[in-house]
Amino acid sequence: MLGINNKNICKFHIKILNLYLGTVDKLHAAHRFYEKYGFSRISEKELSADFHKCPLDTLFFKITSNELRERIYDE
């Protein structure tokens, strides 16, 4: 039986710089929720090149990891 200890546990750290969200125009409550928690509305042209856009998405939001961290730890 394989035991779990410090020798066989690996930790992976991924640095996320920006978080992007896409949504549709009609979901006004979602827009308010995103903005309430610090997301800024951006244009489609401002999306990260590796953002996988849903064909239905018409509005986009972004927050930096630093802004998100501040929001989490300030509450």
N, C-alpha and C positions, 0 to 999 in steps of 0.2 A: 504494500500500500504506500502510495506516495504522500508524504506529509507536506504541509505547507509551512515554509519557514523563510527567513530572509535570503537564503541562498538560492531558492528557486522561484522567487517572485521578481518579475521584471516590471518596471514602471515605464510607461511611454508618456512623454510630454509633447503635446502639440501646441504650438503657439498660434493662436487665432488673433489676427490683427483687426479684422472687421467682420461684422455679422450683417448679412443682407437678408431681407425678407421681400417676397413678392406676394401680391394679393390682387383681388379684383376690385373695381371701382365701387361696386354696390355694398361692400362689407364695411360700412361706416363705423360700426362699433369696433371692428378690428383696427381701423386707422386710428381711432381715438386711443385705443389700448396701446398700440405701438408708440404713439407720440407721448402718451402719459409716461411711459417708461424710457423715454430718452431717444427713441429712434427718430431720425430726420428723414423727411421725404426727399427722394432723389429722382433724377430722370433715369430712363433706361440706359442712356449713354454713360452714366456714372457707375454702372454695375461692374463688378470685377469680371475680368475676362473669363474666369473659370466658373462663373455663376451659371447654374443649370436652370434656365428660365422655363417656367411652365407656359405653354402657349396661351393660356387663359389670363395670365397675369398682366395687369395694366398699370398698377401702381407699385412703387418700390420704396423700401426703407432701408436705412443703414445706421449702425451704431458702431463706434470703435470699441475695442476691448477695454481700453482705459476708461471710456465713458461708462461702459456697462459695469466695470469693477467699482467705480465710484458710486453708481446707483445702488448696487448690491450692498456695499459696505456702509453707506450712509443711512440705510433704512433700519 
